[in-house]
Structures are given as C-alpha cells and as structure tokens.
Amino acid sequence: MFDLIDIEYCSTPLDFHQLCMLTSGMNILDLTVNQLKRAAAIKEQIANLNKELRTILGAPAISGAAPKKNRTMSASVKRKIAAAQKARWAKIQGGNPAALAVKPAAKAKKKRMSPAAKAKLSAKLKAYWAAKKAGKK
C-alpha cells in the first residue's frame, strides 16, 4: 500500500556512509557545517514522520536499539531430537549386526630382506659410492 522508508537510525546524526549515499553527485568535503546540520534535521523529521505513519497504519514501531534474538531450542525439544537420533542408530545397529562386528583388515606382513640379499645390496652400494668418489677426485 505505502512504501515506507525504513530508517534504522532515527535519532542519530548522519554518518559518513549515509552522507555518501545522499551526496552521490557531490563531494562531501564541499558541504558546509550548516548544510550538514540541515541534512541531519531533515533526516530526523523523516524519521519522525515514518514513525507517525507506522502508528497510523498499525505497523509495529521499529526500534534500532532492540537487537535480534537468537532462536534457541527448549530442553524438551533437545531431548526429543536426541531420542530420535538414538532410535535411528539403534535401528541401524540392531537391524544389521554385521555392521557392528566389522573388524579392520589385518595388516600385511612386512617383507623382510634375507641376510644374503642385504649383503649383496650392501656390496653394490659400496662399489657405487666408491666409483662416485673416485670420479670426483
């Protein structure tokens, strides 16, 4: 029906961002003190008119100081949710006992090197490093 201007800061002076919005084509630094005071007064008048219009139309008054409340659950609702979750787990666990008894796979045994293989590898590495050191000298 009516397009109400929703101003949250009813009885406060204009802040920097509001000034930027109002003076989009102008430089804020070019405004005089009197112009800023006049803008603040006009803003206050608009806020008062909006408040009066809300009371006439029966709309609730908007107060900028009242913070929004966080929605919280009652203890009974929390108990109901917990009971429902426990029932779901019991259904899953009770219906499939194999799901509970699943054991992790056995670890594969480490492959160990025989003493002969270790000796052979050691001899090859010693020869490799000896050749590498001889090449640098």
VMD Tcl script that draws the C-alpha trace (Angstrom):
set ca {
  {0.00 0.00 0.00}
  {2.55 2.57 1.13}
  {6.24 2.35 0.53}
  {7.72 3.24 3.90}
  {11.25 4.49 4.14}
  {12.86 2.27 6.74}
  {15.41 4.30 8.65}
  {17.05 2.37 11.45}
  {18.98 5.29 12.93}
  {16.08 7.52 13.98}
  {17.62 9.96 16.42}
  {21.28 9.89 15.47}
  {23.23 12.28 13.26}
  {24.15 11.29 9.74}
  {27.20 9.07 9.47}
  {29.77 9.06 6.68}
  {28.11 6.30 4.61}
  {24.72 7.97 4.74}
  {26.29 11.21 3.60}
  {27.96 9.42 0.69}
  {24.61 8.00 -0.39}
  {22.82 11.34 -0.12}
  {25.55 13.28 -1.91}
  {26.39 10.81 -4.64}
  {26.96 13.53 -7.25}
  {28.69 15.91 -4.85}
  {31.88 15.96 -2.87}
  {31.12 15.67 0.85}
  {34.03 17.90 1.69}
  {32.34 20.73 -0.21}
  {29.37 20.76 2.19}
  {29.30 23.44 4.84}
  {28.54 22.89 8.51}
  {25.13 24.49 8.08}
  {24.28 22.17 5.20}
  {25.24 19.14 7.28}
  {23.14 20.37 10.21}
  {20.20 20.95 7.86}
  {20.59 17.43 6.41}
  {20.59 15.95 9.92}
  {17.46 17.92 10.83}
  {15.65 16.77 7.67}
  {16.65 13.19 8.41}
  {15.20 13.50 11.92}
  {11.95 14.89 10.50}
  {11.70 11.99 8.06}
  {12.26 9.51 10.88}
  {9.54 11.14 12.99}
  {7.10 11.15 10.05}
  {7.83 7.48 9.34}
  {7.20 6.65 13.00}
  {3.90 8.55 12.93}
  {2.87 6.83 9.70}
  {3.61 3.41 11.21}
  {1.37 4.19 14.19}
  {-1.45 5.36 11.89}
  {-1.22 2.25 9.70}
  {-0.91 -0.05 12.68}
  {2.54 -1.34 11.77}
  {4.84 -2.17 14.67}
  {7.29 0.56 15.61}
  {10.85 -0.27 14.60}
  {13.43 0.44 17.27}
  {17.05 0.49 16.20}
  {18.24 -0.32 19.72}
  {16.49 -3.68 20.05}
  {18.85 -6.46 18.88}
  {17.52 -9.54 17.16}
  {17.10 -12.50 19.48}
  {18.77 -15.77 18.63}
  {16.36 -18.65 18.36}
  {17.05 -21.29 20.95}
  {15.61 -24.74 21.44}
  {13.91 -25.71 24.64}
  {15.26 -28.59 26.69}
  {12.27 -30.77 25.81}
  {12.86 -30.29 22.08}
  {16.55 -31.17 22.54}
  {15.55 -34.35 24.38}
  {13.14 -35.30 21.58}
  {15.85 -34.79 18.95}
  {18.36 -36.84 20.98}
  {15.82 -39.65 21.44}
  {15.04 -39.69 17.71}
  {18.75 -39.86 16.85}
  {19.30 -42.72 19.33}
  {16.35 -44.55 17.79}
  {17.85 -44.14 14.31}
  {21.21 -45.51 15.48}
  {19.55 -48.40 17.28}
  {17.60 -49.24 14.13}
  {20.76 -49.22 12.04}
  {22.81 -51.19 14.55}
  {20.05 -53.59 15.57}
  {18.98 -54.39 12.02}
  {22.47 -55.24 10.80}
  {24.66 -56.84 13.47}
  {27.43 -57.29 10.90}
  {27.78 -53.52 10.79}
  {28.89 -53.53 14.41}
  {31.19 -56.53 14.12}
  {33.19 -55.21 11.19}
  {36.84 -55.62 12.07}
  {39.59 -53.74 10.32}
  {41.55 -55.72 7.77}
  {44.65 -57.45 9.08}
  {47.85 -55.60 8.32}
  {50.00 -57.14 5.66}
  {53.23 -58.60 6.98}
  {56.34 -56.62 6.29}
  {58.56 -58.16 3.68}
  {61.95 -58.74 5.21}
  {65.19 -58.98 3.31}
  {67.28 -62.10 3.71}
  {70.84 -61.68 5.06}
  {72.26 -62.77 1.68}
  {70.20 -60.11 -0.16}
  {71.31 -57.45 2.35}
  {74.96 -58.36 1.84}
  {74.58 -58.29 -1.96}
  {72.87 -54.86 -1.86}
  {75.49 -53.51 0.55}
  {78.33 -54.65 -1.74}
  {76.68 -52.98 -4.77}
  {76.16 -49.70 -2.89}
  {79.75 -49.68 -1.60}
  {81.01 -50.19 -5.17}
  {78.70 -47.43 -6.46}
  {79.84 -44.88 -3.89}
  {83.49 -45.82 -4.31}
  {83.21 -45.23 -8.05}
  {81.39 -41.95 -7.49}
  {84.07 -40.69 -5.06}
  {86.85 -41.77 -7.42}
  {85.21 -39.83 -10.26}
  {85.17 -36.58 -8.28}
  {88.90 -36.63 -7.46}
}
mol new
graphics top color blue
foreach p $ca { graphics top sphere $p radius 0.5 }
foreach p [lrange $ca 0 end-1] q [lrange $ca 1 end] { graphics top cylinder $p $q radius 0.2 }
display resetview
